[in-house]
Amino acid sequence: MTQNAATPERTYRGHAHSLARRILLTREMAIVALVVIVALVAVLALPRYAGPLTVTYLLLDIAAILMIALPMTLVIVTGEIDLSVASTLALASVTFGGLHEAGLPIEAAGLLAIMVGALAGAINGFFITVVGLPSLAVTIATLALYRGIAVGLLGTRAVTEFGEFWTDLATSRIPGTPIPSIMILALALAIAFATLLHFTAFGRGVFAIGQSKEAARFSGVRVERTKFILFVLAGTVAALAGIYYTLRFGNARGQIAEGLELSVIAAVLLGGVSIFGGRGGIHGVIAGVVLIGLLGSALRFAGVTSDVINIVTGALLVASVVSSSILTGFHRWRAGRGVKKGPPAT
């Protein structure tokens, strides 16, 4: 029995167009284009904005956001969320500062602070994957818990003695460039998480979980174990960002980085990661982080208050969620139309 020659060839819908079209006509590339537009407007509208010093401070500002956004991307791709990252950062900062003040060498204090961050992430992961509680509820609770512990440990006091070598290192630049040295670490983390998400079996499991936990489980993906690892990674990297934050500003205190989780989540969602899980990429998230940082930098340069900047960030977060829902509905509508049409008549 021969196949009817008129039967249409079956193809994956996502590969029905050319490679150039699939790369260029994406939400991620739209964010890259928006970054270019915002940068041009800022340079043209704000005298003296363009310059190496602006680049330096912009990158210093987004370094912590970028580092935390990388594991957050994987968490959200699985359909979960971690709202406690800024509080974990603060807890690691206080741990780092308190241990160093107590006489521990700065390297040992930093290592223990990172372990505290990993423990904080493990606690989140335990309640989500073992107890079975929703990540939104768990991380809202630990957001308050970790911040409360951080504030309680130091009160209104701040630890400020870290040594000039370390504080200078946190803000140093790569020789001959305006690029801060911290971006080397951020770039290394970006490469590591991009490789993990896009080029490993673990990453394929992350996407599978976000698309359907049940299907992923039947496919052999260890769903709970994968999610637990991701929450530990999120806590660990948040602690690493906390050490950077502490050394950059030269103080450790419980109130540090309040509201930073809003910027992180806004950047991830702006970068094309679906809040419903199953879709996203590291390259889009990097563009989202740069866009958030660029907008904040330009608005501060223009004399806009931090309250207005928070409003803009919140508006971008709402817009990213709404646009994601609209695009998802549109794709489903198009897919439904394709099913109804059926194969062409022979």
C-alpha positions in Angstrom: 0.0 0.0 0.0 1.6 3.3 -1.1 1.2 6.6 0.6 -1.1 9.1 -1.1 1.1 11.6 -2.9 -1.2 14.4 -2.0 -0.8 13.8 1.8 1.0 16.8 3.2 4.4 16.2 4.7 4.4 16.3 8.5 6.7 18.9 10.1 7.2 20.4 13.5 5.3 23.7 13.6 8.2 25.5 15.2 10.5 24.6 12.3 8.1 25.5 9.5 10.0 28.7 8.9 13.6 29.5 8.0 16.3 29.6 10.8 16.7 33.3 10.4 13.0 33.9 10.9 12.9 31.6 13.9 15.8 33.5 15.5 14.9 37.1 14.6 11.1 37.1 14.9 11.1 36.1 18.6 10.2 37.9 21.8 13.8 37.6 23.0 15.0 39.5 19.9 12.2 42.1 20.4 13.7 42.8 23.9 17.2 43.1 22.4 15.8 45.7 19.9 14.1 47.5 22.8 17.4 47.7 24.7 19.0 49.3 21.7 16.1 51.8 21.3 16.2 52.7 25.0 20.0 53.2 24.9 19.7 55.5 21.9 17.0 57.5 23.4 18.9 57.9 26.7 22.1 58.9 24.9 20.3 61.5 22.7 17.9 62.9 25.4 20.3 63.0 28.4 23.5 65.2 28.0 26.6 63.5 29.3 24.8 60.2 29.8 27.0 58.4 27.2 30.4 57.6 28.7 32.6 54.9 30.3 31.5 55.9 33.8 27.9 55.3 32.9 28.7 51.9 31.5 30.6 51.0 34.7 27.9 51.9 37.1 25.2 50.3 34.9 27.0 47.0 35.0 27.7 47.3 38.7 24.0 47.8 39.3 22.8 44.8 37.1 25.5 42.3 38.3 23.5 41.1 41.3 20.3 41.0 39.3 21.9 39.1 36.5 23.4 36.5 38.8 20.2 35.8 40.7 18.1 35.9 37.4 20.1 32.9 36.0 18.9 30.2 38.4 15.5 32.0 38.7 15.1 31.4 35.0 15.3 27.6 35.5 13.0 27.8 38.5 10.3 29.7 36.5 10.7 27.4 33.5 9.6 24.5 35.7 6.4 26.5 36.6 7.6 27.5 40.1 8.8 30.8 41.5 11.2 31.9 44.3 10.3 35.2 46.0 12.8 34.8 48.8 16.0 35.5 46.8 16.5 39.1 48.1 15.9 38.0 51.6 18.4 35.1 51.1 20.8 37.7 49.8 20.4 39.8 52.9 20.7 36.8 55.2 24.0 35.8 53.5 25.2 39.4 53.8 24.6 39.5 57.5 26.2 36.1 58.0 29.2 37.2 56.0 29.6 40.5 57.9 28.9 39.0 61.3 31.4 36.2 61.0 34.1 38.4 59.6 33.5 40.9 62.5 33.8 38.0 64.9 37.3 37.3 63.6 36.8 34.8 60.8 39.0 35.4 57.7 36.9 36.9 54.9 37.4 33.9 52.7 36.0 31.5 55.3 33.2 33.9 56.2 32.2 34.1 52.5 32.2 30.3 52.1 30.0 29.9 55.2 27.6 32.6 53.9 27.3 30.7 50.6 26.5 27.6 52.6 23.8 29.5 54.5 22.3 30.5 51.1 22.3 26.9 49.9 20.6 25.9 53.2 17.9 28.6 52.7 17.3 27.3 49.2 17.2 23.7 50.5 14.5 24.7 53.0 12.4 26.1 50.2 13.0 23.0 48.1 12.1 20.7 51.0 8.7 22.3 51.6 7.9 22.5 47.9 9.1 19.1 46.7 8.7 16.9 49.9 5.9 18.5 51.7 4.1 19.4 48.5 3.3 23.1 49.3 3.0 25.7 46.5 6.2 27.6 45.8 4.4 30.9 45.9 3.2 30.3 49.4 6.5 28.8 50.6 8.7 31.6 49.3 6.4 34.4 50.5 6.8 32.9 54.0 10.5 32.5 53.7 10.8 36.0 52.2 9.6 37.3 55.6 11.4 34.6 57.6 14.9 35.1 56.1 14.6 38.9 56.1 13.4 38.8 59.8 16.4 36.7 60.8 18.8 39.0 58.9 17.4 42.1 60.6 17.3 40.3 64.0 20.9 39.3 63.8 22.3 42.8 63.4 19.3 45.0 64.3 19.8 48.5 63.0 23.6 48.1 63.1 25.8 47.6 60.1 29.1 45.8 59.7 31.5 48.1 57.7 35.0 46.8 58.2 36.0 44.5 55.3 39.4 45.7 54.2 40.1 48.1 51.4 41.5 45.3 49.1 38.1 43.4 49.1 35.9 46.5 48.7 38.1 47.8 45.9 38.0 44.4 44.2 34.2 44.4 44.2 34.2 47.7 42.2 37.4 47.2 40.2 37.4 47.3 36.4 39.0 45.1 33.8 42.2 47.0 32.9 41.7 49.2 29.9 37.9 48.9 29.8 34.9 50.4 31.7 33.7 46.8 32.4 33.7 45.9 36.1 35.6 42.7 37.1 32.4 41.3 38.7 31.1 40.8 35.1 33.6 38.0 34.6 31.9 36.0 37.3 28.5 37.0 36.0 29.5 35.9 32.5 30.9 32.6 33.8 27.6 31.9 35.6 25.6 32.8 32.5 27.6 30.4 30.4 27.2 27.7 33.0 23.4 28.1 33.3 22.9 28.5 29.6 24.8 25.2 29.1 22.8 23.5 31.8 19.4 24.6 30.5 20.0 24.4 26.7 22.6 21.7 26.2 22.1 19.0 28.8 19.6 16.2 29.7 19.0 18.0 33.0 17.9 21.1 31.0 15.6 19.1 28.8 14.0 17.8 32.0 13.5 21.3 33.3 11.5 22.2 30.1 9.6 19.0 30.3 8.5 19.7 33.9 7.3 23.1 32.9 5.2 21.7 30.0 3.7 18.8 32.0 4.9 17.4 35.3 3.1 14.1 34.7 4.5 13.6 31.2 8.0 14.5 32.5 7.6 12.0 35.3 6.5 9.2 32.9 9.5 10.1 30.7 11.9 9.4 33.5 12.5 12.9 34.7 12.9 13.0 38.5 10.7 16.0 39.0 11.0 16.6 42.7 14.8 16.1 42.7 15.2 18.5 39.8 13.1 21.2 41.5 15.0 20.7 44.8 18.3 21.2 43.0 17.1 24.4 41.3 16.0 25.9 44.6 19.3 25.1 46.2 21.1 26.7 43.2 18.8 29.8 43.5 19.8 30.2 47.2 23.5 29.6 46.6 23.7 32.2 43.8 21.6 34.7 45.9 24.2 34.3 48.7 27.0 34.8 46.2 25.3 38.0 45.1 24.9 39.0 48.7 28.7 38.8 49.2 29.2 41.0 46.2 26.5 43.5 47.4 28.2 43.7 50.8 31.6 44.4 49.4 30.4 46.8 46.8 28.6 49.0 49.2 31.1 48.3 52.1 28.4 47.3 54.6 26.4 44.3 55.7 22.9 44.9 57.1 19.6 43.2 57.3 17.8 45.7 55.1 20.0 45.3 52.1 18.5 44.7 48.7 14.9 45.2 49.7 12.6 44.7 46.7 15.4 43.3 44.5 13.2 40.2 43.8 10.8 42.4 41.9 13.6 43.5 39.5 14.8 39.9 39.1 11.4 38.4 38.3 10.5 41.4 36.0 13.8 40.8 34.0 13.2 37.1 33.7 9.6 37.5 32.5 10.6 40.4 30.2 13.2 38.1 28.7 10.6 35.7 27.3 10.3 33.2 30.1 6.7 32.1 30.5 5.2 32.5 34.0 3.3 29.3 33.2 6.5 27.4 32.7 7.9 25.4 29.8 9.4 28.2 27.8 12.4 30.6 28.0 16.0 31.1 27.4 19.1 32.6 29.1 19.8 35.0 26.2 16.4 36.6 26.5 16.8 36.9 30.3 20.2 38.7 29.9 18.5 41.1 27.5 15.7 41.6 30.1 18.2 42.3 32.9 20.0 44.9 30.7 16.7 46.6 29.8 15.7 46.8 33.5 19.1 48.2 34.4 19.2 50.6 31.5 15.8 52.1 32.3 16.7 52.5 36.0 20.0 54.1 35.1 18.5 56.5 32.6 15.7 57.5 35.0 18.0 58.1 37.9 20.3 60.2 35.6 17.2 62.2 34.7 16.5 62.9 38.4 13.5 60.5 38.7 12.9 59.2 42.3 13.3 55.5 43.2 9.5 55.3 43.9 8.8 56.1 40.3 11.4 53.7 39.1 9.7 51.0 41.2 6.4 51.9 39.5 8.0 51.5 36.1 9.5 48.2 37.0 6.1 47.0 38.3 4.4 48.1 35.2 6.9 46.2 33.1 6.3 43.1 35.2 2.5 43.4 34.6 3.1 44.0 30.9 5.3 41.0 30.6 2.8 38.7 32.3 -0.1 40.0 30.3 1.7 39.8 27.0 2.8 36.2 27.8 -0.9 35.3 28.4 -2.0 37.0 25.1 0.8 35.3 23.1 -0.1 31.9 24.6 -3.8 32.4 23.8 -2.9 33.5 20.3 -0.8 30.4 19.6 -3.5 28.1 20.9 -6.0 29.8 18.7 -3.8 29.4 15.7 -3.1 25.8 16.5 -6.9 25.2 16.9 -7.6 26.7 13.5 -4.9 24.4 12.0 -6.6 21.3 13.5 -10.0 22.4 12.3 -8.8 22.9 8.7 -7.5 19.3 8.4 -5.5 18.0 5.4 -6.2 19.4 1.9 -8.6 17.4 -0.3 -7.0 15.0 -2.7 
